[in-house]
Amino acid sequence: MRGVFPRIPSGCAISGMMSRKGRRMDGEAIINSIALMHDRSNGLGGGFAAYGIYPQYKDHYAFHMMYDSEASKKTTKEYLEKYFFIDQSEPLPVRKTPGITNPPILWRYFLKLREEVLVNANEIIQEDDFIVSIVMHINQKIDGAFVASSGKNMGAFKGVGYPEDIGRFYRLEDYEAYIWTSHGRFPTNTPGWWGGAHPFTLLDCSVVHNGEISSYGINKRYLEMFGYKCTLQTDTEVVAYLIDLMSRRHKLPFNLILTALAAPFWKTVDKMDPKQREVLEAIRMVYGSALMNGPFSIIVANSKCMIGFNDRIKLRPMVAAEKDDVLYMASEESAIRVICDSPDRVWAVDAGQPLIGVVEEGAI
């Protein structure tokens, strides 16, 4: 109709908050922050990642699981028992919530690895690598089973629905975390399903993303060379695995990792001093297939930090703020001010430049 224009939001909403002092905060604030950006979602996905929520099991791997059936749950438990002591097995606490329908079976395990499984035919297997192989096996080989998160003292809570409804469904006000991240989904070219909601996680790394990874195909093929399997039908999955590959396995610092993922233009590199240019040229040559194309703003978290970054021309929004020991990041300034009405500082995150907030040494 002439003169009527539909509102097209710039796809998805993300929000995060972190106490640099490791101070734990309940989930009420992060729910309110993402709820303010309701119109950026369409009800096909919402989720949260939380760090520090299981102090009583801080040395256990906390596996949050989604199952299509009791049969897949039984198969997964039998598989896990081969390699882990299961110290606790229980349903994830949820409540009936309007707008949340047909959830899968939601379960969690607190696991301790059996020491003998790391020695195989005189070859010592790194523990983190083994946990990753377990996650990949379950997601790829056990029909109807999916690992939502697999880190220590953290968890992902996600599903199909608006994010504020997902938060109430999982009773996040009952949890306390020193880092919270959240996502409201507006899928454009991938399906809306429980396993495909954000955050995407591996070990203690979690990713929430607004935008589109148009380089998904080449990123996926590159990751498969290192044993990662992308099975979740959503482009954001590659971001979590690329960060795991480069940070945990290749030991790169985050500033270099993000230089590879959101690399500056060559014309920008050419203007840098020789030493800096040499480093960036090497990163581009080695990690060319890890370069992410497309519009995006992303919040990455792990047990020690929260990081925000955009594509190199900032086609998706991101704002940051600070108040005392808390660092905030969100798609909109209003999503910060609704939970922090008088921040000490507010600023826009620059295109292609990471904002890295770190939890103080010894705070946790």
C-alpha positions in Angstrom: 0.0 0.0 0.0 1.4 3.4 -1.0 2.7 5.4 2.0 2.9 2.4 4.3 6.3 1.1 5.1 7.0 -2.0 7.2 9.4 -1.6 10.1 12.5 -3.8 9.3 14.8 -3.9 12.4 18.4 -4.6 11.9 18.1 -8.2 12.8 18.3 -9.7 16.3 19.3 -8.2 19.7 22.3 -8.8 21.9 23.1 -7.7 25.4 25.8 -8.5 28.0 26.9 -7.5 31.4 30.0 -8.4 33.4 31.3 -7.5 36.9 35.1 -7.0 36.7 35.2 -7.9 40.4 33.5 -11.2 39.9 30.4 -10.0 41.7 27.5 -12.3 41.0 24.2 -10.7 39.9 20.8 -12.4 39.4 19.2 -12.8 36.0 16.5 -10.2 36.5 18.6 -7.3 34.9 19.7 -9.2 31.8 16.1 -10.3 31.2 14.9 -6.7 31.4 17.7 -5.5 29.1 16.9 -7.9 26.3 13.1 -7.5 26.8 13.4 -3.8 26.0 14.6 -4.8 22.5 11.5 -7.1 22.0 10.8 -5.8 18.5 14.2 -6.9 17.2 13.1 -10.5 17.7 10.3 -12.5 16.1 9.7 -15.2 18.7 11.9 -17.8 16.9 14.7 -17.8 19.4 16.1 -16.4 22.6 18.8 -17.4 25.0 21.3 -16.6 27.7 24.7 -17.6 28.9 25.7 -17.3 32.6 29.0 -17.6 34.3 29.6 -18.5 38.0 26.1 -20.1 38.5 27.3 -23.4 39.9 29.8 -22.7 42.6 28.9 -25.9 44.4 30.0 -27.8 41.2 32.7 -25.4 40.0 35.1 -28.3 39.2 32.6 -30.3 37.2 31.7 -30.0 33.6 28.1 -28.8 33.5 26.4 -30.3 30.5 23.1 -28.7 29.6 21.2 -31.1 27.2 18.3 -31.1 24.9 16.6 -34.3 24.0 13.9 -35.2 21.5 12.9 -38.4 23.3 13.6 -40.6 26.3 15.4 -42.9 24.0 18.0 -40.3 23.0 18.4 -39.3 26.7 19.1 -43.0 27.6 21.6 -43.4 24.8 23.4 -40.2 25.8 23.6 -41.1 29.4 25.1 -44.5 28.6 27.6 -42.8 26.4 28.6 -40.3 29.0 29.0 -43.0 31.7 31.8 -44.6 29.6 34.0 -41.5 30.2 32.6 -39.6 33.2 31.5 -40.0 36.8 28.0 -38.5 36.8 27.7 -36.8 40.2 24.4 -35.2 39.5 21.7 -35.9 36.8 18.5 -33.8 36.9 16.0 -31.9 34.8 16.7 -28.2 34.2 14.3 -26.2 36.4 11.6 -24.6 34.2 8.2 -23.1 34.7 5.2 -23.0 32.4 5.4 -19.8 30.5 3.0 -18.3 27.9 4.6 -18.3 24.5 6.9 -21.3 25.2 5.5 -24.4 23.7 6.7 -27.9 22.8 10.1 -27.7 24.6 12.4 -30.7 24.3 13.5 -32.7 27.3 15.8 -30.3 29.1 18.4 -32.0 31.3 21.7 -31.2 33.0 24.6 -33.4 34.2 27.5 -32.5 36.5 30.4 -34.6 35.3 33.9 -35.5 36.4 36.2 -37.1 33.8 37.5 -40.6 34.5 41.3 -40.2 34.5 42.0 -43.4 32.6 40.2 -42.2 29.5 42.9 -39.6 28.7 45.5 -42.4 28.1 44.8 -44.2 24.9 47.4 -46.5 23.2 50.3 -44.6 24.9 49.0 -41.3 23.6 48.1 -38.6 26.1 44.9 -36.8 25.1 44.4 -33.2 26.2 41.4 -33.0 28.4 39.8 -30.0 26.6 40.2 -31.7 23.3 38.5 -34.8 24.6 35.5 -32.8 25.9 35.2 -31.2 22.5 35.2 -34.6 20.9 32.4 -35.7 23.2 30.3 -32.7 22.3 30.9 -33.2 18.6 30.0 -36.9 18.9 26.7 -36.3 20.7 25.6 -33.5 18.3 26.5 -35.5 15.2 26.0 -39.2 16.1 23.2 -39.4 18.7 19.9 -38.8 17.0 17.7 -36.4 18.9 20.4 -35.2 21.4 22.1 -31.8 21.5 24.6 -30.3 23.9 23.5 -26.7 24.7 26.6 -26.0 26.9 29.6 -28.0 28.2 31.7 -25.6 30.4 32.6 -25.5 34.1 30.6 -23.3 36.4 28.5 -21.9 33.5 25.5 -22.7 31.4 23.5 -21.8 28.3 19.7 -21.5 28.5 18.0 -21.1 25.2 15.0 -22.1 23.1 12.2 -21.0 20.7 10.4 -18.0 21.9 11.0 -14.3 22.7 14.0 -13.9 24.9 12.2 -12.5 27.9 9.9 -15.5 27.9 12.8 -17.9 27.6 14.4 -16.2 30.6 11.2 -16.6 32.7 10.8 -20.2 31.4 14.3 -21.1 32.7 13.7 -19.2 36.0 16.9 -17.2 35.5 16.0 -14.8 38.4 17.0 -17.8 40.6 20.6 -17.9 39.2 23.5 -15.6 40.1 26.4 -14.9 37.6 29.3 -12.5 37.2 28.8 -12.5 33.4 25.5 -12.6 31.6 25.0 -12.5 27.9 21.7 -12.7 26.0 20.2 -12.9 22.5 16.9 -12.2 20.8 16.6 -13.9 17.5 15.2 -12.8 14.1 16.3 -15.6 11.8 16.4 -14.7 8.1 17.9 -17.7 6.3 18.2 -20.5 8.9 15.4 -22.4 10.8 14.1 -21.4 14.2 14.6 -24.4 16.5 15.6 -25.0 20.0 19.2 -26.2 19.2 19.7 -23.3 16.7 18.9 -20.6 19.2 21.8 -18.5 20.6 24.2 -18.6 22.5 26.4 -21.1 20.8 28.9 -22.6 23.1 31.9 -24.9 23.4 33.6 -25.6 26.7 33.3 -22.2 28.6 33.1 -20.1 25.4 29.8 -18.6 24.4 28.7 -16.5 21.4 25.7 -14.3 20.8 25.4 -12.7 17.4 23.4 -10.1 15.5 23.8 -10.3 11.7 24.7 -12.8 9.1 28.0 -14.8 8.5 27.9 -14.8 4.7 31.3 -16.6 4.7 29.7 -19.6 6.6 30.5 -22.1 3.9 34.3 -21.4 3.7 34.5 -21.0 7.5 32.7 -24.4 8.0 35.0 -26.2 5.5 38.1 -24.7 7.2 36.9 -25.8 10.7 36.3 -29.3 9.4 40.0 -29.6 8.7 40.5 -29.4 12.5 37.8 -31.9 13.4 34.9 -29.5 14.2 31.5 -30.6 12.9 28.9 -27.9 12.2 25.5 -29.6 12.6 23.2 -27.0 14.1 21.9 -25.3 10.9 22.9 -21.8 12.0 25.7 -19.7 10.7 26.7 -18.4 14.2 28.0 -21.9 15.1 31.2 -21.3 13.2 32.0 -18.3 15.4 32.2 -20.3 18.6 34.4 -23.0 16.9 36.7 -20.5 15.3 37.3 -18.8 18.6 37.9 -22.2 20.3 40.4 -23.2 17.6 42.4 -19.9 17.7 42.3 -19.2 21.4 42.5 -22.6 23.0 44.3 -24.7 20.5 46.5 -22.1 18.7 47.0 -20.0 21.9 46.4 -16.6 20.1 45.5 -13.6 22.2 42.0 -12.2 21.6 43.2 -9.0 19.9 44.9 -11.1 17.2 42.0 -13.5 16.9 39.5 -10.7 16.3 42.0 -9.2 13.8 41.6 -12.4 11.8 37.9 -12.7 12.2 37.1 -9.0 11.4 40.3 -8.1 9.5 41.0 -4.5 8.5 41.0 -3.7 4.8 44.3 -4.1 3.0 44.4 -0.3 2.3 44.3 0.2 6.1 47.0 -2.4 6.7 49.2 -0.7 4.1 49.2 2.5 6.1 50.4 0.8 9.3 54.0 0.8 10.6 56.1 -2.0 9.2 56.1 -4.2 12.3 52.3 -4.0 12.8 51.8 -4.5 9.1 54.0 -7.6 9.1 51.9 -9.2 11.9 48.6 -8.4 10.2 49.8 -9.7 6.9 50.9 -13.0 8.5 47.5 -13.3 10.3 45.7 -12.8 7.0 47.8 -15.3 5.2 47.5 -18.0 7.9 43.9 -17.5 8.8 42.4 -16.3 5.5 39.7 -18.9 5.6 38.7 -17.8 9.1 37.8 -14.3 7.9 34.1 -13.6 8.5 32.2 -11.7 5.9 28.8 -10.1 6.3 27.2 -7.7 8.7 27.6 -8.6 12.4 27.9 -7.5 16.0 29.0 -10.2 18.4 29.5 -10.7 22.1 31.8 -13.5 23.2 32.3 -14.6 26.8 34.3 -17.1 28.7 35.1 -17.6 32.4 37.6 -14.7 32.4 36.3 -12.0 30.0 33.5 -10.6 27.9 34.3 -9.2 24.4 32.3 -7.2 21.9 33.2 -6.6 18.3 31.7 -5.6 14.9 32.4 -6.2 11.3 34.9 -3.9 9.8 32.4 -1.3 8.5 29.9 -1.7 11.4 26.8 -2.8 9.6 25.2 -3.9 12.9 25.0 -1.7 16.1 26.8 -2.0 19.4 27.0 0.3 22.4 29.0 -0.1 25.6 28.8 1.5 29.0 30.4 1.3 32.4 29.1 1.8 35.9 31.4 1.1 38.8 32.8 -2.5 38.3 30.2 -3.5 35.7 30.7 -3.4 31.9 27.6 -3.4 29.7 27.3 -4.1 25.9 24.1 -4.1 23.9 22.6 -3.4 20.5 20.9 -0.3 21.8 21.8 2.3 24.5 18.3 2.1 25.8 18.8 -1.6 26.7 21.7 -0.5 28.9 19.9 2.5 30.5 16.8 0.4 31.4 19.0 -1.5 33.9 21.6 1.2 34.6 20.0 4.7 34.4 23.2 6.7 35.2 26.2 5.0 33.7 29.6 6.6 34.3 30.4 6.4 30.6 28.6 5.4 27.4 30.2 5.0 24.0 29.8 3.3 20.6 32.1 0.3 19.9 34.2 1.1 16.8 34.0 -0.9 13.6 36.4 -3.8 13.5 37.8 -2.9 16.9 37.3 -5.3 19.9 36.2 -4.1 23.3 37.6 -6.6 25.8 36.5 -6.6 29.4 38.5 -8.8 31.8 37.5 -10.1 35.2 40.1 -9.1 37.8 42.8 -11.6 38.8 41.6 -13.6 41.8 38.1 -12.1 41.7 36.5 -15.5 41.1 
